[in-house]
Amino acid sequence: MSAIYLLIIISMIVAGSFLGLFIWAAKSGQFDDTITPSMRMLFEDKQSKKQAKDEK
């Protein structure tokens, strides 16, 4: 029975450390998308094409 308590404590420590690492990564900008904005100009979207026709 004491092994179960030990495993529960260890799993709580591991889960807490993963949560802490996730929060740290989110705050430090690890999940910011830096690729899409630079590639967005390469793809032509239908809305800008339609606006160009309306302006002519």
Distance bins in CASP14 RR format, pairs under 12 A and 6 or more apart:
PFRMAT RR
TARGET T0000
AUTHOR 0000-0000-0000
RMODE 2
METHOD distances of the structure
MODEL  1
1 7 0 0 0 0 0 1 0 0 0 0 0
1 8 0 0 0 0 0 1 0 0 0 0 0
2 8 0 0 0 0 0 1 0 0 0 0 0
2 9 0 0 0 0 0 1 0 0 0 0 0
3 9 0 0 0 0 0 1 0 0 0 0 0
3 10 0 0 0 0 0 1 0 0 0 0 0
4 10 0 0 0 0 0 1 0 0 0 0 0
4 11 0 0 0 0 0 1 0 0 0 0 0
5 11 0 0 0 0 0 1 0 0 0 0 0
5 12 0 0 0 0 0 1 0 0 0 0 0
6 12 0 0 0 0 0 1 0 0 0 0 0
6 13 0 0 0 0 0 1 0 0 0 0 0
7 13 0 0 0 0 0 1 0 0 0 0 0
7 14 0 0 0 0 0 1 0 0 0 0 0
8 14 0 0 0 0 0 1 0 0 0 0 0
8 15 0 0 0 0 0 1 0 0 0 0 0
9 15 0 0 0 0 0 1 0 0 0 0 0
9 16 0 0 0 0 0 1 0 0 0 0 0
10 16 0 0 0 0 0 1 0 0 0 0 0
10 17 0 0 0 0 0 1 0 0 0 0 0
11 17 0 0 0 0 0 1 0 0 0 0 0
11 18 0 0 0 0 0 1 0 0 0 0 0
12 18 0 0 0 0 0 1 0 0 0 0 0
12 19 0 0 0 0 0 1 0 0 0 0 0
13 19 0 0 0 0 0 1 0 0 0 0 0
13 20 0 0 0 0 0 1 0 0 0 0 0
14 20 0 0 0 0 0 1 0 0 0 0 0
14 21 0 0 0 0 0 1 0 0 0 0 0
15 21 0 0 0 0 0 1 0 0 0 0 0
15 22 0 0 0 0 0 1 0 0 0 0 0
16 22 0 0 0 0 1 0 0 0 0 0 0
16 23 0 0 0 0 1 0 0 0 0 0 0
16 24 0 0 0 0 0 1 0 0 0 0 0
17 23 0 0 0 0 0 1 0 0 0 0 0
17 24 0 0 0 0 0 1 0 0 0 0 0
18 24 0 0 0 0 0 1 0 0 0 0 0
18 25 0 0 0 0 0 1 0 0 0 0 0
19 25 0 0 0 0 0 1 0 0 0 0 0
19 26 0 0 0 0 0 1 0 0 0 0 0
20 26 0 0 0 0 1 0 0 0 0 0 0
20 27 0 0 0 0 1 0 0 0 0 0 0
20 28 0 0 0 0 0 1 0 0 0 0 0
21 27 0 0 0 0 0 1 0 0 0 0 0
21 28 0 0 0 0 0 1 0 0 0 0 0
21 30 0 0 0 0 1 0 0 0 0 0 0
22 28 0 0 0 0 0 1 0 0 0 0 0
22 29 0 0 0 0 0 1 0 0 0 0 0
22 30 0 0 0 0 1 0 0 0 0 0 0
22 31 0 0 0 0 1 0 0 0 0 0 0
23 29 0 0 0 0 0 1 0 0 0 0 0
23 30 0 0 0 0 0 1 0 0 0 0 0
23 31 0 0 0 0 0 1 0 0 0 0 0
24 30 0 0 0 0 1 0 0 0 0 0 0
24 31 0 0 0 0 0 1 0 0 0 0 0
25 31 1 0 0 1 0 0 0 0 0 0 0
25 32 0 0 0 0 0 1 0 0 0 0 0
26 32 0 0 0 0 1 0 0 0 0 0 0
33 39 0 0 0 0 0 1 0 0 0 0 0
33 40 0 0 0 0 0 1 0 0 0 0 0
34 40 0 0 0 0 0 1 0 0 0 0 0
35 42 0 0 0 0 0 1 0 0 0 0 0
36 42 0 0 0 0 0 1 0 0 0 0 0
36 43 0 0 0 0 0 1 0 0 0 0 0
37 43 0 0 0 0 0 1 0 0 0 0 0
40 48 0 0 0 0 0 1 0 0 0 0 0
41 48 0 0 0 0 0 1 0 0 0 0 0
43 49 0 0 0 0 0 1 0 0 0 0 0
44 50 0 0 0 0 0 1 0 0 0 0 0
44 51 0 0 0 0 0 1 0 0 0 0 0
44 52 0 0 0 0 1 0 0 0 0 0 0
45 51 0 0 0 0 1 0 0 0 0 0 0
45 52 0 0 0 0 0 1 0 0 0 0 0
46 52 0 0 0 0 0 1 0 0 0 0 0
46 53 0 0 0 0 0 1 0 0 0 0 0
47 53 0 0 0 0 0 1 0 0 0 0 0
47 54 0 0 0 0 0 1 0 0 0 0 0
48 54 0 0 0 0 0 1 0 0 0 0 0
48 55 0 0 0 0 0 1 0 0 0 0 0
49 55 0 0 0 0 0 1 0 0 0 0 0
49 56 0 0 0 0 0 1 0 0 0 0 0
50 56 0 0 0 0 0 1 0 0 0 0 0
END
